[in-house]
């Protein structure tokens, strides 16, 4: 009966419209089993003057061994815009590599002609403080249902499917499509990461087009975007330009629903918001998510499609995923994971495998009443059929309940404001006079980037009120994370408290009257530095600003010294240089504090020069390296990015003073040394006339294999010859396991230990070490990075341990860790001599995802004072 009702919406229109017979024949051929098709997608109308994907591209969506390059996706949506008044394409900015980011808005002609009016309605509903008659606005408004694909470049199905969906929504007639167009504005973002989509498509055609099964499939390219791959969906503070552009686009349009299309587990998982739950998000959201998920599952099972499930995958704890820009702003995040092959090849897949067993994809459960098969032949067209059928079912539900969606959107915004009026904390204050205003500015501007309102009092104190539309988001970002249930596992980090991670003093406002003071709104905060006094010496106070290293980089030809001890109000690590106009200008631009003095204090000093720095990366694991590169680039630290090819050439000491090895290859020493096993095949990552997007950020004729033992030997020569090696997180297993440091061992926690990214309070053991210049407390907030447990004898530990982990519950600043006692007596950072050189081993990851700013200065100090440890 359900299938008949669904067909009733389609058949009259199908009878009236000319259908594309070649499409019907082809997609039936491309679909590996009849039950992997639905009546929503087994046909396509032909409308004169409106190009189908095949008319434009020369092939149907889902054709085996056909992926579409990003430039052609953009051209196709522009062609639809030119051919129909039911779609308008908007630009959302440009990528790092200059590609245009686009979204196509689809609706009926009258709606598309009045998009600015509808945008205005949504803006009114998003801020209940400015809406006097919400019911009247809802009666006129339409929700935007935004579909986003291609965030993860290896998940190739969604950009293809969204082209066909755009055509279908523009061209197909009938009750279903009229209802969608009349009641919704469908925003289609075909590729959130255009650079990655283009690069992966090039890579597919060069290396993966002959993959036949998951067992023989080659890995993807070393890069998607400029810095990160999969973590573009974990960029909590929107550090990457592409993600920042999408946030800006979202805040311009305020879509009540953002539906992010991913690919991984079999066959189609539809997100229902399982626990653990972030308690700050509105309860309405936790009702909306299973409403949609269960409706889609019901519809697709009704069509006879196996393997649709919900509930048992992604949870609602972290607010750091890209799509949470909707839920964080009182909308609704939706998400699919559809089975994909990492390309357009039809492949044999093992649904019941060790990788998928934890999801039980072939097992019947209450949330999976019609499970997938244990083994399947899977195609790109299968992927398209499932994803598009699910999306059309979601659009059917949304368009039939558009006023409820708008009402919920308004109520969530209203509830956020009211909660801020009634519940403590009523807000947060950032007291004036903090030593380093640059980190205060970073925090303030990150909040403002997300649309959170900030104001300032006359005395310079910043206030973040909770009685604002995005007060719930402010609470999520600023409060201590208290994990709700130790028996639950979570998909990502458990702790991210901004004040702690930015090393900024943020206080709760628990008395409502504290907010009843005159304030001025803050758009952005750009503190100017200050220079006071007279004389020939400029002393730049080290108050913890990361831009101390930027100053040194910008004034690279000047001579600098550092104070080794505190003298009066001049902290240890303060930089001394000549009092020149150029130096004063940079101090002011960088927000630093300097004093001009006629004579220098009588304390020990040493010269400060930037090292000749190399950052080592494997070819098979560039993401953690990318986060470090992003931090170095952001603070203008010069470096060479080197790979196995440079290491094997030898004479590293002749070119470099410091080699920095970030975490990579699963945190394994063997992974770093031996890298990718290509199973006898070869992979070049070079730019060619046919593959222009490859060869970015480094080139190699052979990605397979790593530096090998000969590379280890060259690193040993570098260190024993006087070089400094700095290893981060899992990379610190390399010097321990391969003998670059002989008296330090590395292991892992055992048993029930579980630490999904908590923030811990680590104890500084050598406060006079240059690594801790700018730090004033006896402890420093670190994120537990699943790095190694470093062992050394008690005697060696006393000599070489700089920072040690806490080992009781009192040391947990935010988030969750189970088994913290296993950290007892283990260093978090060690500085170990080796021959004429040193190895600085971070068991932590001090440049984690642009979040761990409290740790950045430890790394930057290690670079600035690489040759000054006595």
N, C-alpha and C positions, 0 to 999 in steps of 0.2 A: 504493500500500500504506500509506504514512504517513497519508494522508487517511482511509483506512478504519479504521486503528487509532485515530485521533483520534475518529472518529465512534462507534467501539465504546464509548468511555467515556460518550457522550452519549445514544445512541439508546434504551437501556432506560429511562432516567429520563424522556426526552421522551415515551415511550409511556405512562408511568404518570401523568405530570402533565398537567394541562390547560394548553394553550399559548394565549397571547394572539394571536388571529388578526389583530386590528387592528394589533398591534405588527409582526407579520411582514409584513403588507401595507405598512405605513407605512415601515418601515426599508428595504424593498426599493425603494420609491418615492424615498426620500431619498438612497439610495446611487446614485452617478452611473454606475457600471459594476459588473457582477456580480462581477468579480474583486477589487473593493474591499470585499468582504464575506467573512466566514468562517463555518463552521458553529458556531463558538462563540458568535456574537452575532446570528445571523439569526432568533432565536426568543427568547421570554421566557415563563416559566411564570406562571400565575395561581394564587395561593395564597390561599384565603379568609382574611381577617383581616389580611393583610400588604399594605400599599398599594404598588402599583407607582409609579414616578415619575409616570406619567400620572394615576393615581388621585388623587395628591396635588396635582400641578401643573396638570393639565388638558391636558398635551401630552407626547408621548414625547421622550426625550432625542434630540437631533439633528434636531428639527423645524426647518425653515428659518425664520429670523427670530425664533427664540425662544431667549433667554438667561435664565438663572435668577438672580434677585437673591440675594445672600448670605444674607439673613435667611431666605429660603425654603429654601435648601440646609440650613441649620441645623435648621429646623423639620422638614424631611423626614427627616433622620437621627434626630432625636428621635422622629418618628412610627414609624420602623422599630424603634427601641429599645423603644418602648411595645408594639409588636405582636409582637416576637420576643425570645426569650431567647438568640438567637445573636449579639446585638450589644449593646454597651454604649458609651455616648458619654461622653467625658471632656472637661473644660475645661482649656485650656492657658493661660488668662489672658485679658487684654483688650488690644485695640489702642489706639493713640493716641486714637482717636475713640470708644472704649468698646464696640466690638463684641466678642462672645465668640469666642475661638479654640477650635476643637473638633477632636477626633479620635474616630472611631468604631472600636472594636475588635471584630473579627468572628472567630468560631470556633464550635466545637460548644458545646452548652449547658453541658456539664460544664466545659469550659475557661473559658468566660465567667464561670461562677459562681466560678471559682478564680483569677482573674487576678492577685490579689496573690501567690498562691503561685508562679505562673509568673514574675512579676516578680522574686521572690526568687531563683529559680534563675538567671536571667540575671545578677543582681547577683553571685552567687557565681562564675559563669564569667568575669565581667568583671574580677575581681580574683583572680588565681591565688595570691596570697600568703595568701588566706583560704580556699582551697578544698583540702581534703585528699584528696578522691576525685572528681575531675572526671568520670570515666566514670559514676559513680553519678548525679551531677547531670544529665549529658547524657541519661542513660536516662530521666529523669523530665521533662526540660525540653522546651519548644517555642520555636522562634525566632519573634520578631516580624518580620514583613515589612511595613515601613511604606511606604505609598504617599502621596506628597505632590503636590498640584496647586496651580495658581493662584498660584505665587510671582510670576510676571510677569503683571500684570493683563490685558495685551493678548492673552495666550495663553489663549483662552477655553474651549478644549475640555476640559481635564482636570477642572474642577469639574463639568461636565455628565456626563462619562463616569463619574466616581467615584460619582455618585449611582446610576447604573444598575448599576455593578459592586457597590456595597454591597447593593442589592436582590438581585442575582443570587447573590452569595455567601451571603446569608441564606436565599433562597427556593428556589434550584434544587437538585434532588436528582441522584443519580447518582454513579458511581465517582469522577469528577474532583473534584466539589465535596465529597464526603465526605472524600476524601484531603486536600484543602486545609484543610477545617475541623478535621479530626482532628489534623493534623500541624503546622499553623501557627496563629499569631495574626496576622490581617491588620489592620493599623492604617491607617485611611483618613483622611487630612487633606485635605478637599476644596479648601481655599483657605488657603495659607500667609499671604497678604496680604489679609485680609478687607476692609480699607478700600479698597484698590485694586480688588479684585474688584467691590465695590459701585459704586465711582465709574465704573469702565470700563463696567459694564452700563448705568448711567444714560446715559453718553456714547454708547454704541452705540445705544440707543433714540432718543436725541435727534438724533444726527448721522450715524451710520454705517449705519443700517438699509437705506439704499438704495444702498450700494456694490454695483457689479456686476462690477468687475474690479480687479486690483491697480493698474492705471494711474490709475483715478479715485478710489481709496480715500482718504478723509480721514485725517489723523493722529489719534492718540488724545488723551485729556485731558492737561492740563499736569501733573497730579499723579496718582500712585497712592497712596502713603503720605504721611505728613506731610512728609518731607524728600526721599526718594529714590525712583527708579523702578527701573530695571533693576539698579542697584547693590545692591539688597537681597540679591542673590546674590553680592556681593563684600564684604560687611560682615565682614571677617576678624576683627575684635575685638568683634563683636556689640554695636555701639553703639546700634542701633535697638531699641526696646522689643519690637517684634513678633519680631524675630530672636532676641533674648535669651530671650523666653518659649519659643520652639521649642527652643533649646538646653537650657534647663532641663527641658523636657518630655522631650527625648531622654535626658538624663542620669538622669532618673527611671526610664525604661523600658529603656534600653540595647538598642534594636533592633539585631540583627545585620545587618539589611539596611534601608537607606533608599533608596527608588526615587523619584527626583524627575522629574516629568513636565513637559516643556517643549515648546514649539512653535516651529519656525523652518523648517529646511531640508526639502526634499522627500525621501522621503515619510515614512519612519520610520527614523531613525538610532538605533541602540542602542549605548550607550557600552561600549567594550571596553578603555579605559585605555591609549591610545596614548602613545608617548614624545613629549616628554621626561618621564621619570619622576622623581618625588620619591624619592630613595634611602632616605628614612627610613621609608617605608611598608613593611609586611611583604611579602616576596615572595609569600606565599600570596594576597594580594589581587590581584596581577597575574596570577595563574592563575585566580582566581574570575571576574574581569570578562569575559574572552573566553569562558569556559565558558558563562555565561549568555547573552551576546550572540549567540554562534553558535547556541545552542539555539533562541533566539527566531527568529533569521533562518531557521534550518532549518525550523522549524514553519510559519512564515508563507509561505515559498516553497512548502512542501508544500501549503498551502491555495490556492496559485495567486495570491498577493498580490504584485504587483510593487513595486519601490522600497524594499525593506527592506535596510539596509546597516549597516556597522559600521566601526570603526577610524579613519576619515580625517576626524575633526572635532575633538573636545575631547581635550586631553592631561591628563597626571597630574602636572604640575609644581606649580602653585599649590595650597596647602591652604586657600585663602580662600573657596571656594564654600560656600554654606549646607549642601548635602548632604554635604560633606566632614566634617560633624560625626560622621558614621558612620565613614568611613575613618580619621579622626583619632583615633577612640576604639576602634580595632581591629575595627570592623564593616566593612560593604561599602557604598560609594556605588554606586548604579545611576542611570542617567539615559537618558531618551528625548528626542529632538527629533522631533515629529510635525508634518507639514504642517498649518498652520492659516491661517485667513483673517482673523483678528482680529475675529471675530464669528460670526454664525450665517447669513451669506449664502452661497449657492452662487455661486461665482465662477470665471471663466476665469483659469487660472494658467499662467505660463511657467516650466516646470521647467528648460528649457535657456535660461538668461538670463545676462546679464552678472553679476548678483548671485550666481547659483548656479554659475557656471562653475568657480569655484575648488574646488567640491566635486565637480564632474563627476557630478551626480545622475542624468543620463540616460546615463552611460557605464558599460560593463561593466568591472568590476575583480574581483580575487580576493576583495575584501571587499564587493563589490556584484555578485553573479553574475546577478541578475535585476533590471536597473535600471528606473527609472520611465520613463514616457513623456515626450516632449519638451514636450508641452502637455497640459493636463488641465483638465477641469471638476471642481472640488473642492468638497465640501460639509462641513458640520459632522458629518454622519452618517458620511462617509468617515473623518474624523478619529477619531470615536468607535470605529468598527469596527477601525481599525488599532491604536489605543492599547489598547483593551480586549483585543483578540486577543493582542497582545504581552504584556500584563500577565498574562493567564490562562495563557499559555505559561510565563511566568516563575514563576508560582505553582505550576504543575504540576511544574516542575523542582525548585523549592524544597521543595515538600511531599514529593516522592519522595526527596529527599536531605536531609531536615531534620536528621538526626543529623550528617551531614558538615558542614553549615553551623554547627551548634553546636560541633562539635569544632574547626573552623577558627577560630571566634570565640574559643574558649578558648585555642587554640594561639597566635594572634596576640597575645593579652594576655600569655600565658606568655613568649613570645619577647621581648616588649618589656621585661619585667622582667629576663630573663636577659641581654639585650644590655647593659642598664645595669650589670650586675654584671661583665661581661667586657670591655667596650670603653670606651676613653677617647673623649670626656670622660665621666666618671662622674657629672657633674652640672654645675651652674653656681652661682656665688655672686654675691650683690649686696652688696658691702662696705658696712659701716655708715659713717655720717658723711658721706654725700653731701650736697652743698649744698642741693639741693632735694628734700625728701622727698615732695612731692606727685606728682612724676612717677614716683618709685619706687613709691608707692602705686598709681598708675594701672597700672603694669606688673604689680605683684604681683596686684592684684585682677582684672586681665584674665586672667592665668594661672589664678587660682582659679575664675573664671567658667567656664572650660573644663574644670574638674575636675582640673587639674594640682595636685599636692600641693606645698606650700611650707612650709618650717619656718624657724625662726630660732634662732640661737645666742645665748649669754648676752651677747655683745658687740654684738648687734643686727644681725649679718650674716645675710642671708637665704640659704637653701640650697634649690635645686631638684634633687633627686636624680633620676638617670636610671633607677634600678632601681624604677620604679613603672609601673603599667599604662599611663599616658599619657606615659611618658618619651619615646617617639618624637615625640609632638606637641610636647613641650617643646623637643626638639632642633630640630625644624622651625622653631619660632618664634624660637629664641634664637641659632642659629648663623648664620654668614655663608652666604648662598646662592651656591654655585659652580655656574654653569650647565654642564650636562654636554656639550653639543654645539653649537658656534656655527652649524652648518649647519641646525639645527632652529629652527622658529618655535614660539611658544607662544601660548596663548589669552589669557593675562592677564599680570600682573606677574611679573618674575623675582626681585625682591628685596623683603624685608619684615623684615629682622632687627630684632627688637623693641628691644633695647638701644640700637642705633644710632638708630632712629626715635623712641624715647622719650627720647633723650639721658640714658640711665642707664648707669652703668658695670656691665657684666655680665661676669664672668670665668669661663672654663672651669675645671672641677676635673679635672685630669688625673692626680692622685695619689689613688688610692682611699682612702688613709688619712685624707685631709682630711675625709671624711664621717663618720669614726668619732668624732664628738663629740656630746655631749648637745644635743638640740634640742627645741623645742616647736613643734607644728603651728600653722600660721597659717590662720585662717578668712578674715578680711578684715583689711586693714591701713588704719587710719584715723589718720594721724599728727596729733597736736595741735600747733598752733603754739606758739611761746614768746615771752614778753616779759620782758626783763630790764632792770635799771637804774632810775634815778629821775630825775624832771625833768618839764618841761612839753611836751617835744617827743618824738613817737613817730616813729622812723625805721624803716621796713620795708625790710629788705634785699632787693634785687633779685637773687635767686639763680637766676633763670630760671623761676620758677613762673608758669604761665599765669594763676593766680588773682590775680596783682597787679591785673589789669584788673577782676576780680570785686570786689576790695576797693574799688576806686574807684567801681564801680557801686553797691555796697551803701551806701557812705557818700557818696552823691551831693551832699548839702548841705554836706559838710565841705570845707575848703580843703586842697589838696594842693600840694606842690612836689616836684621831683625834683632829685637831685644830678646835675650834669652830668659830674663827674669822680669817680673813686674816691678815697676819703679813709680811710686806715687799712684797717679791715676792712669799711668801708661801700662796696659796689660802686656804680659809676656807674649811675644809674637808680633808686636806692633812693628810696622815697617818704617824704615828711615830712608829718606832720599833727599836730594837737593830741593830746596824751595824754589821751584820754577813755576811759571804760569801754566805750562802744560800739565804739571803734576797737580796743581790746585784745581785746574779745570776738570781733570778726571776724577779727583776726589769728590767734587761736587756732583758730577754727572752720575757717579756710581752710588751716591747716597752714603758715603763714608764720613768718618769724623777724623779730623787731623788737627794737630797743633804745630805751630811754627815756633821753633826754639833757637836761641842764639848759640847754646851749647848743648851737647848731648849728655844724657845721664851716665854716670859711672857704673855701668853694669855690663856684663859680658854680651857681646854681639857677634853675629856671624853674617857673612855675605849671603844674599838670597838671589838665586838665578833659577829660571825655569829649566827643567831637564829637557834633554833631547828625548822625547817620549814616544814609545811605540805601544800601540794597543793591539794585542794579539787576538785574532779570531779564527776559529775553525770555519770551514765552508758550510758545514752542515748544521750550524747552530749559531745564528748571528743575532738573535733577539736580545739576550741579556747584554751582549756587546753593544747593541744599538742603544739601549737605555744609558749605558755609560757614555757612549759617543754623544748622545743628546745632551747629557749633563756637561760634558767637556765643551761641546760647541756652544751651549747656552752661556757659558761663562768664559768663552773665547780662549780656551786652553789649547795651544797648538799640539798636534800629535800626528804620527803616521799610523795608518791602519795597516797592519801587516798580517800575512797569512803564512801557510806552511812553506810556500815558495821562497819567501824572504828568509825564514828561519834556516832552511836547509842550505842557503848560500853561505852561512857562517859570518864571522866577524861582526856579530851584533854589537859588541862592545865598541867597535870603531865608529858606529853610527848612533848609538843610543846610550843614555845614562840610566833610563828606567824602562822596563817592560812591564806593562800592566796587562794581566790576564783576567778578564771578567769571568763570571760563572757561565758555563755553557756545556753542551753535550750531556745533559742529564746530571750534571754535577759529578761526573765520573772522571778520574784521572785517565783511565784507558780511553774513554770517549774523546777526551781532548787530544790525546796522543795519536789515536788511530782513526778517529772521525768516522766518515761514511763508508759502509760496506756496500758497494754497488753490485755485488754478485757477478763479477766478471764483465760488467758493462762499463761504459765510459760516459762522462758528462762534462761538457765544456760550458763555462759561463763566460761568454764573450759576446761583444756586440758585433753583429754582421748586418749586411744590407737587408736581409730578410727578417732579422730579429733585433730590431733597433733598441728595444727596452732592456735587453740583457747587457751584462758587463758594467752595470752601474754599481758604484761603491766598491770597486775592485773587480779584477778579471782573473780567470784561470782557464787553462786549457784542460784541466782535469780536477774536478771537485772530489773525486773518490780518493779514499785513503787520507791519512793525516800526515803530520810531520814525522811520525814514526820515532823510533829510538834515536835516529841520527839527529832529529830535532831536539830531543831531550838533551843529547850530548852538547848541542850548541847552546842551549839555555844554561847548562851547567858551566860551560866555558864563560858565558856572559857573567854569571853571578860570581864565580870564583875569581874572575878577572877584575872585579870591582864594580860590577853593575848592581842595580837594585831591581829586584823582581817584586811586584805587588800582585797578590792573588786574591780574588774575591769569591766568597761563598764556596761552592763546590769546586772551583778551580784550585782551592787550597789543598785539595787532595793530591794534586800533581807534585809539588815539591816534597810532600811527605812520603808518597808511595814510590816515587822514582828517585829518591835519594838526594835531591838537591839540598835538603836539610836532613841530616843523619839522625838527629836526636829528638825529632818530633814525629809522632804517629797521628794518623787520622782514622776515625771510625764513624759509625752512625748510631743514633739512639736505637734502642731495641724494645721489643714487646709492645705494650699498649701506648707507647709515646705517640702523641698527636699534637702538632703545632701548626695550624693553618694560618700563618702570618700574624701572630700576636705581636704587640709592642711590649718590650721588656725594659727594665731599668738596670742597665749594666754598670758595674763599678769600675771607675778609672783607677788603675793600679800604679801608673807612672805619670802623675799629673804634670811633671816637668818635661815630659817628652814632647817634642815639637808637634806631634800628631794632635795634641790637645790644646794648642794655642787657640784662644778665643772661647774656650769652655770655662765656666766659672764654678759649676757644681761638681760634686764628687762622683756624680753618675751621669750617664747619657742615655737617652731613649734610643733603643735599637729595635729593628724588626727582626724576629727570629726567621732566618732565611733558609731553614732546612739544610744548612751547611754542615760541614763535618764537625765532629767533636775532636778537638786537638788534644793530644796527650804529650806530656813531657815529664821528666822527673821533677820532684819538688824543687830541687836546686835550680834546674834550668827554667822552670816555670817562674820562679822568683826573679830571674834575670831577664827573661824575654817576654813575659805576659804583660801586655799593656792595658787590657780591658778584660774583665771576666763576667760571665753570665750570672744572673741571680739564680737561686735554686729553691726559693720558697714562693708561695702564692703572693707574698707582698711585693714581689718583683714584677708582677703582671700589671702593666699600666693600662692596657686595653686589649680586648679580644680574648682568645681562649688558647690555653696550652694544657695538655694532659700529660703528666709525668715530668714536671719541671725539675724534680729532684735529680733526674739524670744529668742535668747540666752542671751539677756541683763540681767545683774545682776545674772546670774546663775554661780555657781562655776563649774570649770572643775575638781578640786580635793579639797576634804575636809579632815581634820584630826579632828575627833570628839571624845571627851572623853566619856567613858561609864563604869560606876563603877570604878574599879581599872585599867581598860584597855582602849584601843582606837580602833576606827574603822577608817581606812584610805580608803576613798571612791573616786575612780577614776571614773568620768563619761566618761573618755576617755578609750582607750584600748592601754596601753603603749607597749605591745608586739604584735603588729598586723603584722602577716605574714612576719617577718624578714625585715620589711620596716621602722618602726618608731624608728629608732635608736636615734633620737633626744630625745625620751621619755624614752628610756631604763634606763638611769641613775636615773630618778626619782624613778623608782621601785627598782633598786638596792640600791640606797641610803636609801630607806625606810626599806630595809632588813638589811643593815649594821648598821643602827642607830635606830633599832626598839625600843630600850629602852632608848633612849637619848633625847626624846622630853620633854622639860621643860614647 
